Amino acid sequence: MAMFAHRHSDGLDQFNAVMGAMRGAPDLVELGQDGRGEDRFTTQAMIEAEQRLHRAAELMAERQRHEVNDADRKAALARAELRGLVLSGEQADALAHVTDGRDLGVVVGYAGTGKSAMLGVAREAWEAAGYEVRGVALSGIAAENLEGGSGIASRTIASMEHGWGQGRDALTARDVLVIDEAGMAGTRQLERVLSHAAEAGAKVVLVGDPQQLQSIEAGAAFRSLVERHGGAEIGEVRRQREGWQRDATRDLATGRTGEAIQAYDTHGMVHEASTRHQARENLIGRWDRDRQASPDLSRIILTHTNAEVQALNDAARERMRAAGDLDDDVRVTTQRGDRSFARGDRIMFLQNERRLGGDGLGVKNSTLGTIEHVSPQSITVRTDDGRSVSFDLKDYDRIDHGYAATIHKAQGMTVDRALVLATPGLDAHSSYVALSRHRDSLDLHYGRDDFASEERLVRTLSRDRAKDMATDYERLDPAQGYAERRGITFRERVVEIVRKVVPERTVAADPAAALRDARRDALIRHARAADAI
């Protein structure tokens, strides 16, 4: 770190400031190198959060307080079969796992394997046994789809935690909490939820796929819990109607991104253009033709960045306007800036609002709908689940057009048709999500100014950027386990670091003195190098 600071400092003052900041972070812990050879650091606070997470999970895994008897389970299965839902062998095994009485359940399932359908049967069994079932997910759209697919009343994790902070909605020993898309939750957030549940005596069921989108916050908590506690696995993909597309989703789930893209290319669903601009135009043209030919089917456009989403939304509105499918524009002020909306526009809500409309009907972050009425003061929307929601813009302005969305907003979403604009920010996790949202068809567009060839496209979309945990490094570096146990921090290792920078000098026992010596000698070398130039 001293070498890095020296190399990138403009002078003594900046070098001093950088090294002072490091000295002011006494809980910084060096973990070692990751699989890519990059130095990894964490904090003592993060290590302690991981330890609390695992203690809570281990406590719940050892307790058996939420048993469901065979009669309730069989009755729930029978009711599902009367509705035409017959669980696969894997789904039935997962049902048995989550209803076996233990306070911790874990389900790992590929995208589109029917996890929510299985949870709907589990909900009936839990409720018959007298438990209250709640659902949460990181994103609003994931919570909405969990509720729609399973019947479990669901909200975002942030909303639930906010309620706890207000003294409401605390878990009890009669609660079963289902956390969907658990891989998107960061370590700190999942630790808070599991610690609360463990203390309350509640049951938690974690559901997700470690290979899909990684958490925005630090850590890979779900993957770590899967490795420690195991769980039920569901690998039979059901979402896609074509068998070859189900095979492609399995390829995406198991890291064979190139094989999946090749399958879609073989079926004419991968489209190259000379530039990203042309790829965007081609995508919007395909979207426009499809929506007019099949207006009753659901569809979404997906890409990586908010800026690209806005460009796609604008282009989609131009096609809607040209076709006469939008009324006159009304200019409204939103949290993201001024926007033009019209009756017929697709709209996306960007913030949870459980009391929107005053009648108890709420929306979640990423809820989609179609505008029925708009004025500069208010908007009425028919949401995709059939509800009519009206609101004043002075009370709620977190909205935007809803033709396109970022891939992060789409995890948990299912549509008939998906169109994806690939850009260089994608990786194996985001491409897995983007290329598995559809039932019927997927079209992947890209420009050669972003990807010179399909080989380059595959290479980018195959990048593994999975997050890690501090505890992962116990297996790679035995010193990490010792450091954790002893609480050794970066500050205490600075002598070793400086010794590498200034090997010819005996390092002072006092880390501060060592740093002063390092700064002096580094600046001398810096000056000599400048003179040599």
MARMISE-430965 format. One record per residue (C-alpha): residue in three letters; x, y, z; residue number from 1. Coordinates in steps of 0.001 Angstrom, whole numbers. Example, Ala and Ser with C-alpha at 12.3 -4.5 7.8 and 13.67 -1.06 7.14 Angstrom:
<nodes>
   sefi        px        py        pz   filo
    ALA     12300     -4500      7800      1
    SER     13670     -1060      7140      2
</nodes>
This chain:
<nodes>
   sefi        px        py        pz   filo
    MET         0         0         0      1
    ALA      2882      2356       740      2
    MET      4348      1557     -2683      3
    PHE       992      2176     -4341      4
    ALA       574      5479     -2518      5
    HIS      4113      6504     -3463      6
    ARG      3614      5581     -7108      7
    HIS       410      7578     -7453      8
    SER      1167     10586     -5228      9
    ASP      1933     13997     -6722     10
    GLY      4082     15003     -3780     11
    LEU      4804     14758       -90     12
    ASP      1525     16341      1031     13
    GLN      -623     13910      -917     14
    PHE      1511     10958       148     15
    ASN      1160     12010      3781     16
    ALA     -2608     12387      3391     17
    VAL     -2985      8922      1871     18
    MET      -839      7206      4472     19
    GLY     -2595      9151      7219     20
    ALA     -5944      7912      5981     21
    MET     -4679      4342      6121     22
    ARG     -3355      4885      9637     23
    GLY     -6800      6238     10510     24
    ALA     -8411      2960      9463     25
    PRO     -7214       719     12290     26
    ASP     -9632     -2079     11467     27
    LEU     -8396     -2628      7892     28
    VAL     -7424     -6284      7425     29
    GLU     -5329     -7696      4592     30
    LEU     -6803    -10968      3301     31
    GLY     -4271    -11940       658     32
    GLN     -4755    -12371     -3073     33
    ASP     -7889    -13574     -4791     34
    GLY     -8042    -16039     -7670     35
    ARG     -7130    -13263    -10129     36
    GLY     -4026    -12313     -8181     37
    GLU     -5504     -9071     -6854     38
    ASP     -4834     -7969     -3279     39
    ARG     -7973     -8125     -1152     40
    PHE     -8725     -6181      2021     41
    THR    -11668     -6046      4377     42
    THR    -12453     -4496      7739     43
    GLN    -12774     -5981     11167     44
    ALA    -16390     -4779     11152     45
    MET    -17119     -6832      8026     46
    ILE    -15453     -9913      9504     47
    GLU    -17607     -9529     12602     48
    ALA    -20746     -9143     10457     49
    GLU    -19896    -12391      8657     50
    GLN    -19355    -14127     11978     51
    ARG    -22744    -12915     13284     52
    LEU    -24385    -14059     10047     53
    HIS    -22983    -17563     10367     54
    ARG    -23763    -17802     14086     55
    ALA    -27400    -16880     13423     56
    ALA    -27635    -19348     10529     57
    GLU    -26070    -22150     12555     58
    LEU    -28445    -21507     15456     59
    MET    -31482    -21723     13178     60
    ALA    -30141    -24763     11328     61
    GLU    -29917    -26623     14647     62
    ARG    -33443    -25707     15803     63
    GLN    -36565    -27586     14704     64
    ARG    -39559    -25498     15744     65
    HIS    -41600    -25147     12536     66
    GLU    -42671    -28644     11645     67
    VAL    -45401    -29343      9102     68
    ASN    -47101    -32720      9400     69
    ASP    -47489    -35063      6444     70
    ALA    -51251    -34551      6281     71
    ASP    -50941    -30783      5774     72
    ARG    -48192    -31256      3209     73
    LYS    -50151    -33873      1245     74
    ALA    -53302    -31745      1355     75
    ALA    -51392    -28782       -99     76
    LEU    -50015    -30993     -2868     77
    ALA    -53490    -32328     -3637     78
    ARG    -54935    -28815     -3916     79
    ALA    -52102    -27833     -6259     80
    GLU    -52824    -30817     -8500     81
    LEU    -56491    -29827     -8674     82
    ARG    -55298    -26457    -10027     83
    GLY    -53189    -28257    -12630     84
    LEU    -49864    -27824    -10851     85
    VAL    -47909    -31060    -10565     86
    LEU    -44542    -30615     -8878     87
    SER    -41486    -32237    -10404     88
    GLY    -39370    -34576     -8330     89
    GLU    -36914    -31757     -7570     90
    GLN    -39715    -29384     -6592     91
    ALA    -41261    -32032     -4345     92
    ASP    -37884    -32598     -2671     93
    ALA    -37532    -28843     -2149     94
    LEU    -41028    -28730      -644     95
    ALA    -40104    -31496      1793     96
    HIS    -36892    -29652      2686     97
    VAL    -38473    -26274      3447     98
    THR    -41324    -27812      5464     99
    ASP    -39203    -30270      7468    100
    GLY    -39305    -28264     10683    101
    ARG    -35813    -26784     10769    102
    ASP    -35660    -23033     11294    103
    LEU    -33338    -22557      8302    104
    GLY    -34182    -23687      4792    105
    VAL    -32115    -23125      1650    106
    VAL    -33278    -23608     -1936    107
    VAL    -30944    -23130     -4892    108
    GLY    -32690    -23049     -8241    109
    TYR    -31751    -22058    -11757    110
    ALA    -33682    -19226    -13371    111
    GLY    -37176    -20336    -14372    112
    THR    -37262    -23635    -12485    113
    GLY    -40562    -22991    -10711    114
    LYS    -39251    -21964     -7310    115
    SER    -42220    -19652     -6710    116
    ALA    -44702    -22359     -7687    117
    MET    -43133    -24713     -5129    118
    LEU    -43238    -21958     -2514    119
    GLY    -46956    -21488     -3184    120
    VAL    -47558    -25102     -2170    121
    ALA    -45285    -24649       854    122
    ARG    -47255    -21551      1855    123
    GLU    -50478    -23553      1990    124
    ALA    -48807    -26228      4116    125
    TRP    -47286    -23667      6493    126
    GLU    -50566    -21809      6872    127
    ALA    -52444    -25047      7529    128
    ALA    -49943    -25723     10320    129
    GLY    -50740    -22341     11868    130
    TYR    -47744    -20292     10742    131
    GLU    -47820    -16802      9253    132
    VAL    -45864    -16632      6003    133
    ARG    -44111    -13461      4857    134
    GLY    -41990    -12819      1795    135
    VAL    -39219    -10335      1058    136
    ALA    -36747     -9640     -1736    137
    LEU    -34134     -6993     -2387    138
    SER    -35964     -5416     -5335    139
    GLY    -39587     -4446     -5676    140
    ILE    -40140     -6397     -8890    141
    ALA    -38708     -9558     -7309    142
    ALA    -41022     -9137     -4301    143
    GLU    -43959     -8534     -6628    144
    ASN    -43211    -11660     -8641    145
    LEU    -42735    -13743     -5501    146
    GLU    -46170    -12652     -4330    147
    GLY    -47736    -13231     -7734    148
    GLY    -46166    -16663     -8158    149
    SER    -46653    -18034     -4651    150
    GLY    -49419    -16041     -2985    151
    ILE    -47011    -15045      -198    152
    ALA    -47579    -11415       823    153
    SER    -44231     -9825       -32    154
    ARG    -42315     -6572       236    155
    THR    -38739     -5389       -76    156
    ILE    -36167     -6129      2609    157
    ALA    -35630     -2389      3062    158
    SER    -39348     -1869      3672    159
    MET    -39405     -4638      6265    160
    GLU    -36353     -3236      8039    161
    HIS    -37898       229      8001    162
    GLY    -40946     -1226      9734    163
    TRP    -38730     -2789     12370    164
    GLY    -37104       589     12930    165
    GLN    -40559      2084     13520    166
    GLY    -41436      -644     16014    167
    ARG    -43720     -2480     13565    168
    ASP    -43810     -5884     11872    169
    ALA    -41287     -7616     14137    170
    LEU    -40924    -11344     13529    171
    THR    -42249    -13886     16020    172
    ALA    -41793    -17589     16611    173
    ARG    -44936    -18238     14509    174
    ASP    -43459    -16585     11409    175
    VAL    -41941    -18144      8311    176
    LEU    -39927    -15571      6357    177
    VAL    -39129    -16393      2714    178
    ILE    -36234    -14371      1267    179
    ASP    -36350    -14608     -2530    180
    GLU    -33441    -13762     -4837    181
    ALA    -31296    -14032     -1713    182
    GLY    -28078    -13837     -3721    183
    MET    -28728    -10131     -4322    184
    ALA    -28669     -9305      -602    185
    GLY    -25415     -8012       877    186
    THR    -23726     -9522      3906    187
    ARG    -24665     -6745      6335    188
    GLN    -28313     -6736      5284    189
    LEU    -28716    -10508      5392    190
    GLU    -26950    -10627      8752    191
    ARG    -29389     -8123     10234    192
    VAL    -32374    -10117      8998    193
    LEU    -31062    -13511     10111    194
    SER    -29967    -12205     13502    195
    HIS    -33420    -10695     14053    196
    ALA    -35095    -13941     12984    197
    ALA    -32844    -16089     15159    198
    GLU    -33538    -13943     18206    199
    ALA    -37290    -13987     17526    200
    GLY    -37369    -17753     16982    201
    ALA    -38709    -17395     13422    202
    LYS    -38010    -19656     10459    203
    VAL    -36148    -18318      7411    204
    VAL    -36158    -19866      3940    205
    LEU    -33473    -18522      1606    206
    VAL    -34213    -18946     -2097    207
    GLY    -31962    -17949     -4963    208
    ASP    -29156    -18706     -7355    209
    PRO    -25574    -17670     -6497    210
    GLN    -24752    -17401    -10202    211
    GLN    -27312    -14688    -10949    212
    LEU    -26796    -10997    -10168    213
    GLN    -24349    -10409     -7344    214
    SER    -25191     -8193     -4402    215
    ILE    -24645     -4474     -4862    216
    GLU    -23427     -4297     -1272    217
    ALA    -20322     -6120       -91    218
    GLY    -20178     -9876       275    219
    ALA    -21589    -13115     -1075    220
    ALA    -23659    -14110      1936    221
    PHE    -26117    -16447       198    222
    ARG    -23402    -18386     -1596    223
    SER    -21502    -18726      1686    224
    LEU    -24587    -20064      3482    225
    VAL    -25269    -22531       665    226
    GLU    -21723    -23868       945    227
    ARG    -21981    -24242      4735    228
    HIS    -25504    -25614      5084    229
    GLY    -26432    -27134      1742    230
    GLY    -30084    -27261       797    231
    ALA    -32475    -28384     -1900    232
    GLU    -31586    -27825     -5551    233
    ILE    -33976    -27344     -8466    234
    GLY    -32315    -27631    -11867    235
    GLU    -35167    -28486    -14226    236
    VAL    -35896    -25288    -16171    237
    ARG    -39582    -24712    -16868    238
    ARG    -39902    -21060    -17889    239
    GLN    -38925    -21380    -21544    240
    ARG    -41384    -23251    -23737    241
    GLU    -38825    -24537    -26252    242
    GLY    -36596    -27365    -25100    243
    TRP    -33460    -25909    -26688    244
    GLN    -34052    -22631    -24856    245
    ARG    -34366    -24478    -21551    246
    ASP    -31030    -26120    -22361    247
    ALA    -29567    -22667    -23050    248
    THR    -30725    -21434    -19643    249
    ARG    -29017    -24410    -18009    250
    ASP    -25865    -23501    -19943    251
    LEU    -26052    -19942    -18610    252
    ALA    -26579    -21227    -15073    253
    THR    -23531    -23465    -15244    254
    GLY    -21088    -21010    -16788    255
    ARG    -21375    -22154    -20412    256
    THR    -22386    -18731    -21713    257
    GLY    -20783    -19304    -25108    258
    GLU    -22878    -22412    -25748    259
    ALA    -26051    -20520    -24827    260
    ILE    -25267    -17610    -27154    261
    GLN    -24383    -20044    -29943    262
    ALA    -27768    -21748    -29541    263
    TYR    -29632    -18451    -29874    264
    ASP    -27416    -17458    -32821    265
    THR    -28207    -20729    -34577    266
    HIS    -31907    -19900    -34269    267
    GLY    -31439    -16385    -35660    268
    MET    -31830    -14529    -32363    269
    VAL    -28390    -12876    -32091    270
    HIS    -28163     -9710    -34177    271
    GLU    -24964     -7841    -35058    272
    ALA    -24867     -4209    -36218    273
    SER    -22033     -1894    -37200    274
    THR    -22534       389    -34180    275
    ARG    -24387       429    -30885    276
    HIS    -26610      3191    -32273    277
    GLN    -27596       959    -35185    278
    ALA    -28074     -2014    -32845    279
    ARG    -30411       124    -30732    280
    GLU    -32397      1141    -33820    281
    ASN    -32639     -2473    -34980    282
    LEU    -33794     -3603    -31541    283
    ILE    -36480      -920    -31337    284
    GLY    -37692     -1769    -34835    285
    ARG    -38017     -5428    -33861    286
    TRP    -39786     -4469    -30619    287
    ASP    -42229     -2216    -32504    288
    ARG    -43120     -4856    -35085    289
    ASP    -43590     -7468    -32384    290
    ARG    -45817     -5336    -30144    291
    GLN    -48097     -4483    -33059    292
    ALA    -48284     -8089    -34259    293
    SER    -48804     -9557    -30754    294
    PRO    -50224     -6820    -28502    295
    ASP    -51431     -9254    -25841    296
    LEU    -47965    -10634    -25087    297
    SER    -45740     -9142    -22393    298
    ARG    -42281     -7891    -23313    299
    ILE    -39355     -5957    -21866    300
    ILE    -36178     -4365    -23233    301
    LEU    -33101     -4926    -21052    302
    THR    -29660     -3345    -20931    303
    HIS    -26928     -2529    -18436    304
    THR    -26952      1217    -17695    305
    ASN    -29568      3828    -16826    306
    ALA    -28295      6070    -19635    307
    GLU    -28889      3340    -22199    308
    VAL    -32305      2618    -20686    309
    GLN    -33293      6248    -21221    310
    ALA    -32109      6164    -24844    311
    LEU    -34130      2995    -25472    312
    ASN    -37197      4436    -23737    313
    ASP    -36991      7570    -25884    314
    ALA    -36659      5519    -29065    315
    ALA    -39599      3298    -28093    316
    ARG    -41787      6349    -27439    317
    GLU    -40940      7714    -30891    318
    ARG    -42262      4486    -32448    319
    MET    -45375      4615    -30267    320
    ARG    -45949      8226    -31292    321
    ALA    -45459      7464    -35003    322
    ALA    -48001      4632    -34776    323
    GLY    -50585      6902    -33141    324
    ASP    -50615      4881    -29927    325
    LEU    -49937      7824    -27590    326
    ASP    -52156     10798    -26777    327
    ASP    -50752     14305    -26448    328
    ASP    -47654     14653    -24314    329
    VAL    -47920     16206    -20876    330
    ARG    -44716     17567    -19370    331
    VAL    -44300     16564    -15735    332
    THR    -41528     16977    -13197    333
    THR    -40172     13733    -11759    334
    GLN    -37420     12950     -9300    335
    ARG    -35165     12161    -12297    336
    GLY    -36005     15413    -14085    337
    ASP    -38651     16613    -16526    338
    ARG    -40341     13894    -18562    339
    SER    -43099     13786    -21170    340
    PHE    -45882     11277    -20492    341
    ALA    -49041     10488    -22419    342
    ARG    -52027      8203    -22131    343
    GLY    -50873      4826    -23440    344
    ASP    -47293      5213    -22184    345
    ARG    -45575      2424    -20316    346
    ILE    -44455      3595    -16878    347
    MET    -42209      2194    -14161    348
    PHE    -42483      3064    -10473    349
    LEU    -39096      3585     -8854    350
    GLN    -39885      3610     -5129    351
    ASN    -41916      1458     -2783    352
    GLU    -45141      3141     -1727    353
    ARG    -47425       793       143    354
    ARG    -50216      3328       707    355
    LEU    -50288      4901     -2743    356
    GLY    -53796      6040     -3680    357
    GLY    -55005      6096       -95    358
    ASP    -56983      2881      -523    359
    GLY    -54395       413       692    360
    LEU    -53137      -485     -2801    361
    GLY    -49369       -55     -3099    362
    VAL    -46632      -199     -5671    363
    LYS    -43068     -1395     -5399    364
    ASN    -39819      -279     -6938    365
    SER    -39923     -1579    -10559    366
    THR    -43717     -2080    -10726    367
    LEU    -44809     -1644    -14353    368
    GLY    -48056      -345    -15795    369
    THR    -49761      1651    -18545    370
    ILE    -50905      5266    -18138    371
    GLU    -54676      5770    -18352    372
    HIS    -54727      9489    -17488    373
    VAL    -52045     12134    -17023    374
    SER    -52018     15818    -16131    375
    PRO    -49224     18053    -14819    376
    GLN    -50528     17343    -11312    377
    SER    -51568     13664    -11286    378
    ILE    -51357     10321    -13076    379
    THR    -53602      7250    -13158    380
    VAL    -51950      3939    -14024    381
    ARG    -53280       458    -14759    382
    THR    -50591     -1782    -13292    383
    ASP    -49679     -5014    -15022    384
    ASP    -51430     -6989    -12299    385
    GLY    -54698     -5210    -13129    386
    ARG    -54964     -2566    -10390    387
    SER    -55834      1083    -11044    388
    VAL    -53584      3429     -9074    389
    SER    -53918      7232     -8997    390
    PHE    -51455      9613     -7358    391
    ASP    -50544     13280     -7121    392
    LEU    -47102     14117     -8431    393
    LYS    -46433     16352     -5437    394
    ASP    -46733     13241     -3253    395
    TYR    -45003     10714     -5501    396
    ASP    -42610     11563     -8341    397
    ARG    -40340      8484     -8510    398
    ILE    -41432      7385    -11985    399
    ASP    -39961      6913    -15450    400
    HIS    -40891      5364    -18765    401
    GLY    -41213      1594    -18624    402
    TYR    -40384       198    -22049    403
    ALA    -36813      -620    -21050    404
    ALA    -35178     -1468    -17728    405
    THR    -31773     -2250    -16327    406
    ILE    -30988     -5911    -15859    407
    HIS    -30737     -5330    -12100    408
    LYS    -34411     -4369    -12061    409
    ALA    -35344     -7509    -14013    410
    GLN    -34115    -10332    -11774    411
    GLY    -37251    -12179    -10718    412
    MET    -39194    -10945    -13760    413
    THR    -40883    -13220    -16309    414
    VAL    -42179    -11991    -19678    415
    ASP    -43244    -13601    -22927    416
    ARG    -40540    -11883    -24965    417
    ALA    -37292    -10141    -24056    418
    LEU    -34980     -7967    -26126    419
    VAL    -31457     -7316    -24842    420
    LEU    -28941     -4673    -25912    421
    ALA    -25483     -5917    -24949    422
    THR    -22873     -3384    -23812    423
    PRO    -19353     -3861    -22387    424
    GLY    -20456     -3648    -18741    425
    LEU    -22114     -7064    -18829    426
    ASP    -20659    -10194    -17254    427
    ALA    -21672    -13816    -16743    428
    HIS    -24073    -12959    -13915    429
    SER    -25956    -10147    -15644    430
    SER    -26078    -11971    -18980    431
    TYR    -27511    -15051    -17232    432
    VAL    -30351    -12934    -15861    433
    ALA    -30934    -10981    -19073    434
    LEU    -31022    -14060    -21301    435
    SER    -33418    -16056    -19109    436
    ARG    -36398    -13726    -18486    437
    HIS    -38511    -14928    -21426    438
    ARG    -41016    -17676    -22053    439
    ASP    -41227    -17528    -25861    440
    SER    -38391    -15605    -27449    441
    LEU    -35198    -13681    -26814    442
    ASP    -33385    -11331    -29193    443
    LEU    -29837    -10231    -28363    444
    HIS    -28492     -7148    -30184    445
    TYR    -24964     -5718    -30146    446
    GLY    -22759     -3286    -32076    447
    ARG    -19305     -3989    -33464    448
    ASP    -18016      -760    -31936    449
    ASP    -18594     -2438    -28558    450
    PHE    -17697     -5995    -29584    451
    ALA    -15504     -6470    -32652    452
    SER    -16767    -10015    -33096    453
    GLU    -19167    -12520    -31600    454
    GLU    -16138    -14129    -29975    455
    ARG    -15458    -10864    -28130    456
    LEU    -19140    -10667    -27171    457
    VAL    -19001    -14171    -25704    458
    ARG    -15783    -13400    -23842    459
    THR    -17300    -10325    -22195    460
    LEU    -20617    -11966    -21345    461
    SER    -18737    -14923    -19827    462
    ARG    -16673    -12925    -17309    463
    ASP    -17010    -14351    -13813    464
    ARG    -17152    -11464    -11350    465
    ALA    -18589    -13299     -8372    466
    LYS    -18228    -11525     -5053    467
    ASP    -16382    -13034     -2134    468
    MET    -16375    -13192      1639    469
    ALA    -13562    -12601      4105    470
    THR    -14024    -16162      5325    471
    ASP    -13262    -17474      1817    472
    TYR     -9607    -16680      2386    473
    GLU     -9212    -19133      5246    474
    ARG     -8900    -21834      2610    475
    LEU     -6395    -19865       529    476
    ASP     -4210    -18386      3257    477
    PRO     -3915    -19996      6712    478
    ALA     -2657    -16654      8041    479
    GLN     -6095    -15187      7410    480
    GLY     -7691    -17509      9950    481
    TYR     -5022    -16566     12460    482
    ALA     -5521    -12856     11692    483
    GLU     -9258    -13174     12235    484
    ARG     -8857    -15003     15511    485
    ARG     -6213    -12591     16798    486
    GLY     -7818     -9443     15382    487
    ILE     -4629     -8526     13491    488
    THR     -5306     -5424     11417    489
    PHE     -3658     -3642      8544    490
    ARG     -2075     -1105     10886    491
    GLU      -235     -3879     12696    492
    ARG      1016     -5277      9386    493
    VAL      2339     -1958      8107    494
    VAL      5862     -2802      9286    495
    GLU      5915     -5801      6951    496
    ILE      4592     -3702      4078    497
    VAL      7165      -961      4627    498
    ARG      9937     -3557      4895    499
    LYS      9064     -4614      1344    500
    VAL      9237      -979       207    501
    VAL     12510      -161      2040    502
    PRO     14320     -3500      2442    503
    GLU     17714     -1903      3096    504
    ARG     16627      -283      6359    505
    THR     15755     -1786      9704    506
    VAL     12120      -952     10329    507
    ALA     11251       806     13548    508
    ALA      9126     -1048     16042    509
    ASP      6690      1871     16004    510
    PRO      4465      1678     12892    511
    ALA      4156      5469     12782    512
    ALA      7948      5825     12715    513
    ALA      8133      3197     10006    514
    LEU      5685      5151      7922    515
    ARG      7652      8357      8359    516
    ASP     10815      6587      7185    517
    ALA      8962      5107      4233    518
    ARG      7578      8479      3205    519
    ARG     11016     10122      3388    520
    ASP     12830      7414      1432    521
    ALA     10066      7078     -1122    522
    LEU     10117     10805     -1828    523
    ILE     13910     10738     -2194    524
    ARG     13596      7972     -4803    525
    HIS     10773      9916     -6450    526
    ALA     12999     13008     -6749    527
    ARG     15944     10984     -8091    528
    ALA     13714      9403    -10707    529
    ALA     12479     12838    -11794    530
    ASP     16064     14088    -12121    531
    ALA     16968     11065    -14222    532
    ILE     14162     11884    -16645    533
</nodes>
